Amino acid sequence: NAGVTQTPKFQVLKTGQSMTLQCAQDMNHNSMYWYRQDPGMGLRLIYYSASEGTTDKGEVPNGYNVSRLNKREFSLRLESAAPSQTSVYFCASSGPRQGGSYEQYFGPGTRLTVT
Amino acid sequence: EDKVVQSPLSLVVHEGDTVTLNCSYEVTNFRSLLWYKQEKKAPTFLFMLTSSGIEKKSGRLSSILDKKELFSILNITATQTGDSAVYLCAVTQGGSEKLVFGKGTKLTVNP
């Protein structure tokens, strides 16, 4: 039971390049999320998916696209990377627990640098 | 606009001290408040609070929620260097699993 996995762990891009961050979970959760974390800013939601086949914008969606490929996988794509997208990206998933709580489980993160 | 405010933003203590971290929130249709600990990598879950006045406890860590005054505290007693981390507070709102995070409190425990 690996929980939430992300690839790659580190990436350096040049401005204008594109890339896709991959995320998978093996907890049979319905909901998945992408966050970015910048110094002093906490975690900010980029996109989320409440179930397979649905996606919605979060707080900072500009410059990103997502795909909920199936129940397990949720990818984040940067079509034309910009230095402002230098950040640590976390994927998370959640599903109902006993008592109706929905704590989120986080992946290990991807450190992205755009030069 | 919904918001979650944590204080202090950073705190430096000595081993053995007791610390209290604060989280206040202003969100519509509040459902639950969560605390996470983040060391070098991913946040790890500590507590979820949904009811006022009921303390959640795990070892030296405890937390309580006040839904009337819209805040929560996280207490850590007899701190150890391994408690050094960023502590994140987040809230959920009814009908959604999305988390709204505060900016975190960076705790440094010196030997």
Boltz contact constraints between the chains, C-beta under 6 A:
constraints:
  - contact:
      token1: [A, 31]
      token2: [B, 97]
      max_distance: 6.0
  - contact:
      token1: [A, 42]
      token2: [B, 101]
      max_distance: 6.0
  - contact:
      token1: [A, 42]
      token2: [B, 102]
      max_distance: 6.0
  - contact:
      token1: [A, 42]
      token2: [B, 103]
      max_distance: 6.0
  - contact:
      token1: [A, 42]
      token2: [B, 104]
      max_distance: 6.0
  - contact:
      token1: [A, 43]
      token2: [B, 101]
      max_distance: 6.0
  - contact:
      token1: [A, 94]
      token2: [B, 97]
      max_distance: 6.0
  - contact:
      token1: [A, 101]
      token2: [B, 48]
      max_distance: 6.0
  - contact:
      token1: [A, 102]
      token2: [B, 97]
      max_distance: 6.0
  - contact:
      token1: [A, 103]
      token2: [B, 45]
      max_distance: 6.0
  - contact:
      token1: [A, 103]
      token2: [B, 48]
      max_distance: 6.0
  - contact:
      token1: [A, 106]
      token2: [B, 42]
      max_distance: 6.0
  - contact:
      token1: [A, 106]
      token2: [B, 43]
      max_distance: 6.0
  - contact:
      token1: [A, 108]
      token2: [B, 41]
      max_distance: 6.0
  - contact:
      token1: [A, 108]
      token2: [B, 42]
      max_distance: 6.0
  - contact:
      token1: [A, 109]
      token2: [B, 41]
      max_distance: 6.0
  - contact:
      token1: [A, 109]
      token2: [B, 42]
      max_distance: 6.0
